[in-house]
Amino acid sequence: MNLWILMLGLGLLTFLTRLSFILLMGRIQLPAAFQRALRLVPIAALSAIIAPELGYSNGTLALSLANPRLLAGLAATLVAYRTKNVIYTILAGMAVFWLLSFWA
C-alpha cells in the first residue's frame, strides 16, 4: 500500500510541475536566456539516453573502433549535421550498424 501511495504522490508531483509551466506560460514572460535554454532540453535528454548505449558494448565501456554502435552513432551524427534530415540520419546509422555487425 505504501508503494502505491508513493507512486501516486510522485505522479501527482510530476503532473503539477508540468501543469505549472502550461498554466503560467501565457501569464508571465520568461527571460530570453531561459527560453533559449528550454529549447535545448529535448536534445539534452535524448543525448543522455543515447550516449551510454553508444559507448558500451556487452556491458563494458568500449570507446574503440571495434564498437559498431559507436561508429554507427558517429556516422549518424555526421549525416544529421550535413543533411538536417531525420530519415537520412536513421537510415545511415542503421546501415552502418548492420554492416559493421554483419562484418564482425
C-alpha positions in Angstrom: 0.0 0.0 0.0 2.8 2.4 0.8 4.3 1.8 -2.6 1.1 2.8 -4.3 0.8 6.0 -2.2 4.4 6.8 -3.1 3.8 6.2 -6.9 0.6 8.3 -6.8 2.3 11.1 -4.9 5.2 11.2 -7.3 2.9 11.0 -10.3 0.9 13.9 -8.9 4.0 15.9 -8.3 5.2 15.4 -11.8 1.8 16.3 -13.2 1.6 19.5 -11.2 5.2 20.5 -12.2 4.4 20.2 -15.8 1.0 21.8 -15.5 2.5 24.8 -13.8 4.5 25.6 -17.0 1.4 25.2 -19.2 -0.7 27.4 -17.0 1.9 30.1 -16.4 3.2 30.3 -20.0 0.7 32.8 -21.2 0.7 34.9 -18.0 4.3 35.5 -17.4 7.2 36.5 -19.7 10.2 34.3 -19.2 13.7 35.8 -19.8 15.1 35.2 -23.3 18.0 33.2 -22.0 15.7 30.9 -20.2 13.5 30.4 -23.3 16.7 29.6 -25.3 17.7 27.1 -22.7 14.3 25.4 -22.7 14.7 24.7 -26.4 17.8 22.6 -25.7 16.1 20.3 -23.0 14.9 17.7 -25.5 18.3 17.4 -27.1 20.0 17.0 -23.7 17.5 14.4 -22.6 17.9 12.4 -25.8 21.6 12.6 -25.6 21.6 11.3 -22.0 19.6 8.3 -23.2 21.6 7.6 -26.3 25.2 8.3 -25.3 25.5 5.4 -22.8 24.2 3.0 -25.4 26.8 4.1 -27.9 29.8 3.9 -25.5 29.0 0.5 -24.0 29.3 -2.9 -25.8 28.4 -6.1 -23.9 28.2 -4.2 -20.6 31.7 -2.8 -20.8 33.0 0.6 -21.8 34.1 0.3 -25.5 35.4 3.6 -26.9 37.2 2.0 -29.8 36.8 1.4 -33.5 35.7 -2.1 -32.7 32.4 -0.9 -31.3 29.8 -0.9 -34.1 27.4 1.2 -32.1 29.9 4.0 -31.6 30.8 4.0 -35.3 27.1 4.0 -36.3 26.4 6.8 -33.9 29.3 8.9 -35.3 28.1 8.2 -38.9 24.5 9.2 -37.9 25.8 12.4 -36.3 27.7 13.3 -39.4 24.7 12.7 -41.6 22.5 14.6 -39.3 24.9 17.6 -39.3 25.2 17.6 -43.1 21.6 16.9 -44.2 19.5 18.0 -41.2 17.2 15.1 -42.3 15.9 12.7 -39.6 15.1 9.9 -42.1 18.6 10.0 -43.7 20.1 10.1 -40.2 18.3 7.0 -39.1 19.0 5.1 -42.3 22.7 5.9 -42.2 23.1 4.9 -38.6 21.2 1.7 -39.0 23.0 0.8 -42.3 26.5 1.4 -40.7 25.5 -0.6 -37.6 24.1 -3.5 -39.6 27.1 -3.6 -42.0 29.6 -3.5 -39.1 27.7 -6.1 -37.1 27.4 -8.4 -40.1 31.1 -7.8 -40.9 32.3 -8.5 -37.3 
